[in-house]
């Protein structure tokens, strides 16, 4: 990636991809909430999942303007709610150095979206390398979350098996396989 324009496009596209995935995770959590009475989100959580900030206008009418959500808390919230909705252990590993890479890339994104001076539009080789590492890490975490959803569906299918011993054996097999696969994905 050599041109300054290509570097800026990469950062913008990267965050569009991440923000789209975060939105999808929230939509899946909302859908699960609607379809399964055992999944309970508070009224505030539901508003944030729907990305609205309800208020009352001067005429006493409810307004639902879009919520102004900060990137990092929104990402953490989306992954946490998604894990709750599909009953899997949260997978977003904020102790990884790539989490720091993502947060550094957020600073670059914000600098590009709200430039204070012309030099704000420049992206260094190190910033591009950091962004690429962060995007790869994010994709791997999304893959691990998807494995959690797959296990949720597999458990539902196993509940239909009438023989309890057969059901337990199948659950053990798929649980072990899913955990091993998740470990492989996250350790890539």
C-alpha positions in Angstrom: 0.0 0.0 0.0 1.9 3.0 -1.2 -0.4 6.0 -1.7 -1.8 8.1 1.1 -5.3 7.7 -0.3 -5.0 3.9 -0.2 -3.9 4.0 3.4 -6.9 6.2 4.3 -9.3 4.0 2.4 -7.9 0.9 4.2 -8.5 2.4 7.7 -12.0 3.6 6.7 -12.9 0.2 5.2 -11.5 -1.6 8.1 -13.7 0.3 10.6 -16.7 0.0 8.4 -16.2 -3.8 8.4 -15.7 -3.9 12.2 -18.7 -1.6 12.9 -20.9 -3.7 10.6 -19.9 -6.9 12.4 -20.6 -5.2 15.8 -24.0 -4.1 14.5 -24.8 -7.7 13.3 -23.8 -9.1 16.7 -26.2 -6.7 18.4 -29.0 -7.6 15.9 -28.5 -11.3 16.6 -28.7 -10.7 20.3 -31.9 -8.7 19.9 -33.4 -11.5 17.7 -32.5 -14.1 20.4 -34.1 -11.9 23.0 -37.3 -11.7 21.0 -37.4 -15.5 20.4 -36.3 -16.9 23.7 -37.9 -15.7 27.0 -35.0 -17.0 29.0 -32.7 -14.4 27.4 -33.2 -11.2 29.4 -31.8 -7.8 28.6 -32.6 -4.7 30.6 -34.5 -1.8 28.9 -31.3 0.1 28.8 -29.4 -2.8 27.2 -32.2 -3.2 24.6 -31.9 0.5 23.7 -28.2 0.2 23.2 -28.6 -3.0 21.3 -31.0 -1.2 19.0 -28.7 1.8 18.9 -31.3 4.3 19.9 -31.4 6.9 22.7 -35.1 7.4 23.6 -36.2 10.8 24.8 -39.4 12.8 25.0 -39.8 15.9 22.9 -41.5 19.2 24.0 -44.9 17.8 22.9 -44.6 14.7 25.1 -43.9 12.4 22.1 -41.2 9.7 22.4 -38.3 10.3 20.0 -35.8 7.6 19.2 -32.8 9.3 17.7 -29.7 7.2 17.0 -27.5 6.7 20.0 -24.1 8.3 20.0 -22.0 5.2 21.0 -18.3 5.3 21.5 -16.5 2.6 19.5 -14.6 0.6 22.2 -17.4 0.4 24.7 -19.9 -0.5 22.0 -17.6 -3.3 20.7 -17.2 -4.7 24.2 -21.0 -4.4 24.9 -21.9 -6.1 21.6 -19.6 -9.1 22.2 -20.8 -9.5 25.7 -24.5 -9.4 24.8 -23.9 -11.8 21.9 -22.3 -14.2 24.2 -25.1 -13.9 26.7 -27.8 -14.4 24.0 -26.1 -17.6 22.7 -24.9 -18.8 26.1 -21.2 -19.1 25.3 -18.1 -17.8 27.2 -17.2 -14.3 25.9 -14.3 -14.6 23.5 -13.1 -11.0 23.1 -9.6 -11.1 24.6 -8.8 -7.6 25.8 -5.6 -8.8 27.4 -4.1 -9.5 24.0 -1.6 -7.0 22.6 -3.8 -6.9 19.5 -6.5 -5.3 21.6 -4.1 -2.4 22.1 -3.5 -2.4 18.4 -7.2 -2.0 17.8 -7.4 0.8 20.3 -4.4 2.5 18.6 -6.1 2.1 15.2 -9.2 3.8 16.6 -7.1 6.8 17.3 -5.9 6.8 13.7 -9.5 6.4 12.5 -10.6 9.3 14.7 -7.8 11.4 13.4 -8.8 10.8 9.8 -12.5 11.4 10.5 -11.9 14.6 12.4 -8.7 16.1 11.1 -7.3 19.1 12.9 -4.5 19.8 10.4 -3.4 18.4 7.1 -0.8 16.2 8.7 -3.7 14.3 10.4 -4.4 12.7 7.1 -1.0 10.9 6.9 -0.8 7.3 8.0 2.6 5.7 8.8 3.8 2.3 7.8 3.7 1.3 11.5 0.0 2.5 11.8 -0.9 0.4 8.8 0.9 -2.7 10.2 -0.9 -2.2 13.5 -4.3 -1.8 11.8 -3.7 -5.0 9.8 -2.8 -6.9 12.9 -5.9 -5.5 14.7 -8.2 -6.4 11.9 -6.9 -10.0 11.8 -7.3 -10.3 15.5 -10.9 -9.0 15.3 -11.7 -11.5 12.6 -10.4 -14.3 14.7 -12.5 -13.2 17.7 -15.5 -13.0 15.4 -14.8 -16.6 14.3 -14.6 -17.7 17.9 -17.9 -16.1 18.6 -19.4 -17.8 15.6 -18.2 -21.1 17.1 -20.1 -20.2 20.3 -23.3 -19.7 18.2 -22.7 -23.0 16.4 -22.5 -24.8 19.8 -25.7 -23.2 20.8 -27.5 -24.6 17.8 -25.8 -28.0 18.2 -27.0 -28.2 21.9 -30.5 -27.4 20.7 -30.3 -30.3 18.2 -28.9 -32.7 20.8 -31.9 -31.9 23.1 -34.0 -33.7 20.5 -32.2 -37.0 21.0 -34.3 -39.2 23.2 -31.6 -41.4 24.6 -29.9 -39.4 27.4 -26.7 -41.4 27.2 -26.4 -40.8 23.5 -27.2 -37.2 23.9 -24.5 -36.8 26.6 -21.9 -38.6 24.5 -22.6 -36.4 21.5 -22.6 -33.2 23.6 -19.2 -34.2 25.0 -17.8 -34.9 21.6 -18.9 -31.6 20.1 -18.0 -29.6 23.2 -14.5 -30.9 23.1 -14.1 -30.3 19.4 -15.5 -26.8 19.6 -13.2 -25.9 22.5 -10.2 -27.2 20.6 -11.2 -25.4 17.5 -11.8 -22.2 19.4 -8.3 -22.5 21.0 -6.8 -23.0 17.5 -8.6 -20.0 16.1 -7.7 -17.6 18.9 -4.1 -18.8 19.0 -3.6 -18.2 15.3 
